[in-house]
Amino acid sequence: MVIRPIREEELGTLVNLWKDSGLPFRPEGRDRMDRLSQQRKDDPDLFIGAFEKGTMIGAVIASDDGRKGWINRLAVLPAFRRKGVGIDLVEESEKVLRKRERKVFAILIEGDNRASEDLFVGAGYKREDDIIYYVKRDDEAF
Ligand SMILES: CC(C)(COP(=O)(O)OP(=O)(O)OC[C@H]1O[C@@H](n2cnc3c(N)ncnc32)[C@H](O)[C@@H]1OP(=O)(O)O)[C@@H](O)C(=O)NCCC(=O)NCCS
């Protein structure tokens, strides 16, 4: 398996990977192709894919808000799960973010996603039960 940045021409494959992995996405909002393309151009190192014989089998988008590093949109194709691909993508994200001097890494996980919770606990993340996520949307598509 090779872990490397995702190229511009692979963004369509990335979206298909989200679909095949059952990861909800916002095709009319922040996951619209032109927005993904711009986001990748702004920070190409943060779009990370796992490839087996040239096929994208997993991916993650890291982000850096200047204070924390965030792990977003982690997904692995069902046929390749439980082989450590998810963990490898998280570790690669942390590596890239550490190069930017980030020392805190964070993830938002939906309450019923046990697989993801177990993965991040295994990767050393601590659950913060006293934080409640609030969000305000100017546009519901986002
Ligand atoms: C969550 C996801 C990315 C895990 O990918 P993966 O490649 O299977 O993960 P790994 O093989 O690296 O798993 C590492 C550890 O995570 C935990 N884990 C992973 N999948 C699990 C599952 N279905 N149930 C329980 N624990 C699980 C285990 O502790 C596992 O270690 P083990 O296999 O030695 O027991 C994958 O299931 C997926 O794409 N899910 C759909 C999309 C999603 O929910 N993404 C996360 C958004 S926050």
The ligand as an SDF file (V2000), in Angstrom:
LIG
                    3D

 48 50  0  0  0  0  0  0  0  0999 V2000
  -13.9650    3.9650   10.3140 C   0  0  0  0  0  0  0  0  0  0  0  0
  -13.1380    3.4100    9.1480 C   0  0  0  0  0  0  0  0  0  0  0  0
  -12.4210    4.5360    8.4370 C   0  0  0  0  0  0  0  0  0  0  0  0
  -12.0880    2.4230    9.7430 C   0  0  0  0  0  0  0  0  0  0  0  0
  -11.1960    2.0250    8.7080 O   0  0  0  0  0  0  0  0  0  0  0  0
  -10.3150    0.7000    8.8370 P   0  0  0  0  0  0  0  0  0  0  0  0
   -9.2730    0.7470    7.7910 O   0  0  0  0  0  0  0  0  0  0  0  0
  -11.1960   -0.4880    8.8680 O   0  0  0  0  0  0  0  0  0  0  0  0
   -9.6610    0.8880   10.2700 O   0  0  0  0  0  0  0  0  0  0  0  0
   -8.3970    0.0900   10.8480 P   0  0  0  0  0  0  0  0  0  0  0  0
   -8.2590   -1.2340   10.1710 O   0  0  0  0  0  0  0  0  0  0  0  0
   -7.2220    1.0020   10.8150 O   0  0  0  0  0  0  0  0  0  0  0  0
   -8.8920   -0.1470   12.3300 O   0  0  0  0  0  0  0  0  0  0  0  0
   -8.1200    0.2400   13.4340 C   0  0  0  0  0  0  0  0  0  0  0  0
   -8.9000   -0.0720   14.6960 C   0  0  0  0  0  0  0  0  0  0  0  0
  -10.1280    0.6730   14.7230 O   0  0  0  0  0  0  0  0  0  0  0  0
  -11.1580   -0.1120   15.3520 C   0  0  0  0  0  0  0  0  0  0  0  0
  -12.1940   -0.4640   14.4000 N   0  0  0  0  0  0  0  0  0  0  0  0
  -12.1780   -0.2880   13.0660 C   0  0  0  0  0  0  0  0  0  0  0  0
  -13.3350   -0.7180   12.5240 N   0  0  0  0  0  0  0  0  0  0  0  0
  -14.0920   -1.1720   13.5310 C   0  0  0  0  0  0  0  0  0  0  0  0
  -15.3870   -1.7360   13.6050 C   0  0  0  0  0  0  0  0  0  0  0  0
  -16.1560   -1.9200   12.5190 N   0  0  0  0  0  0  0  0  0  0  0  0
  -15.8750   -2.0720   14.8250 N   0  0  0  0  0  0  0  0  0  0  0  0
  -15.1370   -1.8920   15.9220 C   0  0  0  0  0  0  0  0  0  0  0  0
  -13.8800   -1.3630   15.9240 N   0  0  0  0  0  0  0  0  0  0  0  0
  -13.3700   -1.0170   14.7430 C   0  0  0  0  0  0  0  0  0  0  0  0
  -10.4650   -1.3820   15.8400 C   0  0  0  0  0  0  0  0  0  0  0  0
   -9.9850   -1.1130   17.1420 O   0  0  0  0  0  0  0  0  0  0  0  0
   -9.3270   -1.4920   14.8360 C   0  0  0  0  0  0  0  0  0  0  0  0
   -8.2570   -2.2720   15.3060 O   0  0  0  0  0  0  0  0  0  0  0  0
   -8.3230   -3.8810   15.1300 P   0  0  0  0  0  0  0  0  0  0  0  0
   -8.7290   -4.1610   13.7080 O   0  0  0  0  0  0  0  0  0  0  0  0
   -6.9110   -4.3010   15.4370 O   0  0  0  0  0  0  0  0  0  0  0  0
   -9.3420   -4.3720   16.1000 O   0  0  0  0  0  0  0  0  0  0  0  0
  -14.0340    2.6000    8.1640 C   0  0  0  0  0  0  0  0  0  0  0  0
  -14.8170    1.6740    8.8990 O   0  0  0  0  0  0  0  0  0  0  0  0
  -14.9570    3.4790    7.3260 C   0  0  0  0  0  0  0  0  0  0  0  0
  -14.5920    3.9450    6.2520 O   0  0  0  0  0  0  0  0  0  0  0  0
  -16.1980    3.7130    7.8270 N   0  0  0  0  0  0  0  0  0  0  0  0
  -17.1850    4.5170    7.0900 C   0  0  0  0  0  0  0  0  0  0  0  0
  -16.8050    5.9840    7.0720 C   0  0  0  0  0  0  0  0  0  0  0  0
  -16.6080    6.5570    8.4730 C   0  0  0  0  0  0  0  0  0  0  0  0
  -17.4040    6.2910    9.3680 O   0  0  0  0  0  0  0  0  0  0  0  0
  -15.5540    7.3450    8.6550 N   0  0  0  0  0  0  0  0  0  0  0  0
  -15.2100    7.9710    9.9090 C   0  0  0  0  0  0  0  0  0  0  0  0
  -15.8150    9.3220   10.0080 C   0  0  0  0  0  0  0  0  0  0  0  0
  -15.4310   10.0730   11.5900 S   0  0  0  0  0  0  0  0  0  0  0  0
  1  2  1  0
  2  3  1  0
  2  4  1  0
  2 36  1  0
  4  5  1  0
  5  6  1  0
  6  7  2  0
  6  8  1  0
  6  9  1  0
  9 10  1  0
 10 11  2  0
 10 12  1  0
 10 13  1  0
 13 14  1  0
 14 15  1  0
 15 16  1  0
 15 30  1  0
 16 17  1  0
 17 18  1  0
 17 28  1  0
 18 19  1  0
 18 27  1  0
 19 20  2  0
 20 21  1  0
 21 22  1  0
 21 27  2  0
 22 23  1  0
 22 24  2  0
 24 25  1  0
 25 26  2  0
 26 27  1  0
 28 29  1  0
 28 30  1  0
 30 31  1  0
 31 32  1  0
 32 33  2  0
 32 34  1  0
 32 35  1  0
 36 37  1  0
 36 38  1  0
 38 39  2  0
 38 40  1  0
 40 41  1  0
 41 42  1  0
 42 43  1  0
 43 44  2  0
 43 45  1  0
 45 46  1  0
 46 47  1  0
 47 48  1  0
M  END
$$$$
